[in-house]
Amino acid sequence: MFALVDCNNFYASSEKIFNPKLKNKAVVVLSNNDGCVIARSKEAKLLNIQMGAPIFEYKELVQKKIIYVFSSNFSLYGDMSQRVMKTLESFLFPMEIYSIDEAFLELSLANIEDTHYLSNLAKNIKERVYKWTGVEVSIGIAKTKTLAKLASEIAKKNSGFCILTKKNDIENILKKTPLDDIWGIGSKLKKRLYRLGLYSANDLAMKDSDFIKKYLSVNVVKTALELNEVKCIEIDQIPPSKKSICTSRSFAEKIDNLKDLEKAISSFISIGAKKLRDQNMHANFISVFITTSFHSKDLFYSNSSQITLSNPTSYTPDLISYAKKGLKKIFKPGFLYKKAGIILSDFTDKKFPQMDFFSKISDQNKDSLMEIIDKINKKSNKKAVFFAAEDIQRKYKSSSKMRSFKYTSSWDELLKVK
């Protein structure tokens, strides 16, 4: 038996927790540079605020304080997510953190026939998470992860939890469920299923496995079996390592010179290299990209450069050096650049490094140096040590004029009670 615990309107809810004045108010969270809506409270959804919509379309509602707007505060959201996950761990079930606001629990000790026990368990989880963190969650319980995911969506619209164990209930719900509401089925796959005469989740569940395997894939077979309460997808307690790391930003002010772009790219490399080291990996490949604005009347230009490293590394100075060389190849003067970024990929385990015969510093010493810098920055709770190439002023950083405080992760921004 599986339970999917899903935080309700997570970003908007995190903003409300530390600001009681926002209770029952419509709250939206914006993307980088305060451009588009990326999260909405339930009240904002009722006002028909659309995901991805430019915030200027709702200027009048903002001015009248019908909706309250916040810049993205990922430090706060990340910390609140950790608190929710730690709370869920206290129930001692095997757990898979699926995303920043979702986690699967494997209810291995539960009596699957005892719906009273499962109902009480769901209530206890909801109450404890809310009491310890202030975050409201919805819970879906079923015999497979795919059905649990579907049950959690139903739970959001009802009492906050949904238990899908009765076959008649499952069949009735699947008949009403569109294909793209099923976990793992996107728009492209939905079109292929339509061509095969499958239009609902129940159509897929009733189809013969051999037919699905012949025309689709093994993964779709697993989805169909899961809809029939046959467990095919296990709990993954160890998160898989990323295959690539992308760091990019849209600039608050357009950049027209190589020097400032180099500072931005160097900063992005530093962020990406830290994530790389957190995975105990080295990168073999770097991609650097720059672009002007798609929506501006300025001349348009976009390009990227790919660099294969002579030796895999997570040593920030080496990665910065490679990235700057790649940037110089694609930079053209006379353009106003709005966005830039880097992608690190082709990872290898740092335990088995390919040694650089010509390097003056051993790879082991490089890793030790970066480990010391990472520890200093972690202890100081900010980027106390950084490379000169990154620039102190950070003129290229994104605009976030409406960001709330980092209430839980910065001593300087603790909540003040008067």
C-alpha positions in Angstrom: 0.0 0.0 0.0 1.3 3.4 -1.0 0.5 7.0 0.2 1.4 10.0 -1.8 1.7 13.1 0.4 1.3 16.3 -1.6 1.7 19.8 -0.2 -1.2 22.1 -1.2 -0.2 25.2 -3.3 3.2 24.8 -1.7 5.0 28.1 -2.7 2.0 30.2 -1.9 1.4 28.3 1.3 5.0 28.9 2.4 4.5 32.6 2.0 1.2 32.5 4.1 2.7 30.6 7.0 4.8 33.6 8.1 2.3 36.3 7.3 -1.1 35.8 9.1 -2.5 38.8 7.2 -2.5 36.7 4.1 -5.0 34.1 5.5 -7.8 33.6 3.0 -6.1 36.1 0.6 -5.2 35.4 -3.0 -1.4 35.0 -3.3 0.8 34.4 -6.4 4.5 33.8 -6.7 6.4 35.1 -9.7 9.3 33.7 -11.9 12.8 35.2 -12.1 12.7 38.9 -12.8 9.1 39.0 -11.4 7.7 38.3 -14.9 5.2 35.4 -14.9 3.0 33.6 -12.4 4.5 30.2 -11.3 2.4 29.4 -8.2 -1.1 30.3 -7.0 -3.0 29.9 -3.7 -6.5 28.3 -3.9 -8.0 31.8 -3.6 -5.9 33.0 -6.7 -7.1 30.0 -8.7 -10.7 31.0 -7.9 -10.0 34.4 -9.4 -8.9 32.6 -12.6 -5.3 33.7 -12.3 -3.5 31.6 -15.0 -0.2 29.8 -14.6 2.5 31.3 -16.7 0.5 34.5 -17.3 2.5 37.8 -17.2 1.8 39.6 -13.9 1.1 42.9 -15.7 -2.1 41.4 -17.0 -3.4 41.6 -13.4 -2.0 45.0 -12.5 -5.4 46.4 -11.5 -6.0 43.4 -9.1 -2.6 44.0 -7.5 -3.1 47.7 -7.1 -6.5 47.1 -5.4 -4.8 44.4 -3.1 -7.2 41.8 -4.4 -4.1 39.6 -5.0 -0.8 39.7 -3.2 2.4 39.2 -5.2 5.7 37.8 -4.1 9.0 37.2 -5.9 10.4 33.6 -5.8 12.0 32.8 -2.5 13.6 29.4 -3.2 15.7 29.4 0.0 12.4 29.5 2.0 10.7 26.9 -0.1 13.6 24.6 0.0 13.9 24.8 3.8 10.1 24.3 4.3 10.3 21.3 2.0 13.0 19.7 4.2 10.9 20.3 7.3 7.9 18.6 5.7 10.1 15.6 4.6 11.7 15.3 8.0 8.2 15.2 9.6 7.1 12.5 7.2 10.2 10.5 8.1 9.0 10.5 11.7 6.3 8.0 10.7 9.1 5.4 10.0 7.7 4.2 6.7 10.0 3.7 3.7 9.9 7.1 1.9 10.7 8.4 -1.6 11.0 12.2 -2.0 9.4 12.6 -5.4 9.7 16.4 -5.7 10.0 19.5 -3.6 6.4 19.2 -2.4 5.6 15.5 -2.9 6.7 12.2 -1.2 5.6 8.6 -1.5 5.3 6.5 1.7 5.2 2.7 1.5 2.7 1.6 4.1 4.3 -1.8 4.6 2.8 -2.3 8.0 -0.7 -1.3 7.1 -3.6 -3.7 6.9 -4.8 -3.0 3.4 -8.3 -4.2 4.2 -8.7 -1.9 7.2 -9.9 1.4 5.7 -10.6 2.7 9.2 -6.9 2.3 10.0 -5.9 4.0 6.8 -8.2 6.9 7.4 -6.8 7.5 10.8 -3.3 7.2 9.5 -4.0 9.8 6.8 -5.6 12.2 9.4 -2.5 11.7 11.7 -0.1 12.5 8.9 -2.1 15.6 7.9 -2.3 16.9 11.5 1.3 16.3 12.3 2.7 17.9 9.2 0.4 21.0 9.7 1.3 21.2 13.5 5.0 20.9 13.0 5.4 23.0 9.8 2.2 24.9 9.1 1.9 23.3 5.6 -1.4 21.7 4.6 -1.1 18.4 2.6 -3.4 16.1 0.6 -2.9 12.4 0.8 -3.8 9.7 -1.7 -3.7 6.0 -0.6 -3.8 3.0 -3.0 -2.1 -0.3 -3.8 0.1 1.2 -6.5 2.0 4.5 -6.8 0.1 5.4 -10.0 -3.3 5.0 -8.3 -1.9 6.8 -5.2 -1.0 9.8 -7.4 -4.5 9.8 -8.9 -6.0 9.5 -5.4 -4.0 12.6 -4.2 -5.5 14.7 -7.0 -8.9 13.7 -5.9 -8.0 14.4 -2.3 -7.2 18.0 -3.1 -10.8 18.5 -4.2 -12.4 16.7 -1.2 -11.6 16.1 2.4 -7.8 16.2 2.1 -7.3 12.5 1.7 -8.6 9.8 -0.6 -8.3 6.0 -0.2 -8.7 4.0 -3.5 -9.0 0.4 -2.6 -12.4 -0.7 -3.7 -12.6 -2.0 -7.3 -15.9 -0.4 -8.1 -14.6 3.0 -7.0 -11.4 2.7 -9.0 -13.3 1.7 -12.1 -15.8 4.6 -11.8 -13.0 7.1 -11.3 -10.9 5.7 -14.2 -13.8 6.1 -16.5 -14.0 9.8 -15.7 -10.2 10.4 -15.8 -8.6 11.8 -19.0 -5.4 10.0 -20.1 -3.1 13.0 -19.4 -4.3 13.1 -15.8 -2.5 9.8 -15.3 1.1 9.9 -13.9 3.6 9.3 -16.7 1.3 10.1 -19.6 2.1 13.4 -21.4 0.6 15.1 -24.4 2.6 13.2 -27.0 1.8 9.8 -25.5 -1.9 10.8 -25.2 -2.1 11.5 -28.9 -0.6 8.1 -29.7 -3.2 6.5 -27.3 -6.0 8.3 -29.0 -4.9 6.9 -32.4 -5.1 3.5 -30.9 -8.7 4.1 -29.7 -7.9 4.7 -26.0 -9.5 7.8 -24.6 -9.7 7.4 -20.9 -7.7 5.9 -18.0 -10.1 3.0 -17.9 -9.6 2.2 -21.6 -5.9 1.9 -20.9 -6.5 -0.3 -17.9 -8.7 -2.7 -19.8 -6.4 -3.1 -22.8 -4.4 -6.3 -23.2 -0.7 -6.0 -22.2 0.5 -7.7 -25.4 -1.3 -5.1 -27.5 0.2 -2.2 -25.5 3.7 -3.7 -25.7 3.4 -4.2 -29.4 2.3 -0.6 -30.2 3.7 1.4 -27.3 6.3 0.5 -24.7 7.0 -1.5 -21.5 6.6 1.6 -19.4 3.0 2.0 -20.7 2.4 -1.6 -19.9 3.5 -0.9 -16.3 1.2 2.1 -16.1 -1.8 -0.1 -17.3 -0.9 -2.8 -14.7 -0.6 -0.2 -12.0 -4.1 1.0 -12.8 -5.2 -2.6 -12.2 -3.6 -2.6 -8.7 -0.6 -4.6 -9.9 2.5 -3.1 -8.3 5.2 -2.4 -10.9 6.9 0.7 -9.6 8.8 0.3 -6.3 9.7 3.0 -3.7 13.1 4.5 -4.6 14.6 5.6 -1.3 17.9 6.8 -2.9 17.3 9.7 -5.3 19.0 9.1 -8.7 21.9 11.3 -9.5 21.2 14.0 -12.1 22.5 13.4 -15.6 23.0 17.1 -16.2 23.0 20.4 -14.3 21.7 23.6 -15.8 22.1 27.0 -14.2 20.7 30.1 -16.1 19.2 33.5 -15.4 17.3 36.1 -17.2 18.9 39.4 -16.4 17.1 42.3 -14.7 19.0 44.7 -17.0 20.3 43.7 -20.5 24.0 43.2 -20.9 25.9 44.5 -23.9 29.6 43.6 -23.1 31.7 40.6 -22.7 33.1 41.4 -19.3 29.7 41.4 -17.5 28.7 38.2 -19.4 31.9 36.5 -18.2 31.0 37.4 -14.6 27.6 36.0 -15.0 28.8 32.8 -16.6 31.5 32.4 -13.9 28.8 32.7 -11.2 26.6 30.1 -12.9 29.6 27.7 -13.2 30.3 28.2 -9.5 26.7 27.3 -8.6 26.6 24.3 -11.0 30.0 23.0 -9.7 28.7 23.1 -6.1 25.7 21.0 -7.1 28.1 18.6 -9.0 30.3 18.1 -5.9 27.1 17.5 -3.8 26.6 14.4 -6.1 30.3 13.4 -5.7 30.6 13.7 -9.5 33.0 15.2 -12.1 31.8 16.7 -15.4 33.3 15.9 -18.8 31.2 18.4 -20.8 30.2 22.1 -20.6 27.7 24.0 -22.7 27.5 27.8 -22.6 24.6 29.7 -24.1 23.6 33.3 -24.5 20.5 35.0 -26.0 18.8 38.3 -26.5 15.1 38.8 -25.7 12.5 37.1 -27.9 10.0 39.8 -27.1 12.1 42.8 -27.7 12.4 45.0 -30.8 16.2 44.8 -30.5 18.2 42.7 -32.9 17.9 39.0 -32.1 20.8 36.7 -31.5 21.2 33.3 -29.8 24.0 30.9 -29.8 25.7 28.2 -27.7 29.2 26.7 -27.4 30.1 23.1 -26.4 33.4 22.2 -24.6 34.7 18.7 -24.0 37.1 18.7 -21.1 40.5 17.1 -21.3 39.8 15.6 -17.9 36.6 15.3 -15.9 36.5 17.7 -12.9 34.4 19.6 -10.4 37.1 22.2 -9.7 35.5 25.5 -10.1 38.5 27.5 -11.4 39.1 25.0 -14.2 35.4 24.9 -15.2 35.3 28.8 -15.2 38.3 28.9 -17.5 36.7 26.5 -20.0 33.3 28.3 -19.9 34.9 31.7 -20.5 36.7 30.3 -23.6 33.4 28.9 -24.8 31.7 32.3 -24.2 34.3 34.2 -26.2 33.6 32.0 -29.2 29.9 32.9 -29.4 29.9 36.5 -28.1 29.0 39.2 -30.6 29.2 42.9 -29.8 26.3 45.1 -30.7 23.6 43.0 -29.1 21.7 43.4 -25.8 21.8 40.0 -24.1 18.8 39.1 -21.8 19.7 35.6 -20.7 22.7 33.3 -20.3 23.5 30.0 -18.8 25.6 26.9 -18.6 25.0 23.1 -18.6 27.3 20.6 -17.0 26.9 17.0 -18.2 28.6 13.6 -19.0 29.3 12.9 -15.3 31.8 10.4 -13.8 32.2 9.3 -10.2 34.9 11.3 -8.5 36.1 8.2 -6.8 37.5 7.0 -10.1 39.1 10.1 -11.6 41.0 10.2 -14.9 44.3 11.9 -13.8 45.6 14.9 -15.7 49.3 14.3 -16.6 50.1 18.0 -17.2 48.2 19.5 -14.2 50.4 21.4 -11.7 47.9 20.6 -8.9 46.7 17.0 -8.3 43.0 16.2 -8.7 43.0 15.1 -5.0 44.3 18.5 -3.9 41.7 20.3 -6.1 38.9 18.3 -4.5 40.2 19.0 -1.0 40.4 22.7 -1.7 36.8 22.8 -3.0 35.6 20.8 0.0 37.1 23.4 2.4 35.5 26.3 0.5 32.1 24.5 0.5 32.3 23.8 4.2 33.1 27.5 4.9 30.2 28.7 2.9 27.8 26.2 4.5 28.9 27.1 8.0 28.5 30.9 7.3 25.1 30.2 5.7 26.1 32.4 2.7 28.6 32.6 0.0 31.4 34.0 2.1 34.2 32.6 -0.2 33.8 33.0 -3.9 36.0 33.5 -7.0 36.9 37.0 -8.2 35.7 36.1 -11.7 32.1 36.0 -10.3 32.1 39.7 -9.4 31.1 41.2 -6.0 28.4 43.5 -7.3 26.4 40.9 -9.1 24.9 43.4 -11.5 23.6 40.6 -13.6 21.4 39.0 -11.0 17.6 38.6 -11.5 15.2 41.2 -10.2 13.2 40.1 -7.1 11.8 43.3 -5.6 8.9 41.6 -3.9 10.8 38.7 -2.2 9.8 37.9 1.4 12.3 37.2 4.1 14.3 33.9 4.4 12.5 33.4 7.7 14.0 30.0 8.4 17.5 30.1 6.9 19.0 33.6 7.6 19.8 35.1 11.0 19.3 38.5 9.6 15.8 37.8 8.3 14.2 36.0 11.3 10.5 36.8 11.9 10.1 39.7 14.2 7.1 39.9 16.6 6.2 43.3 18.0 
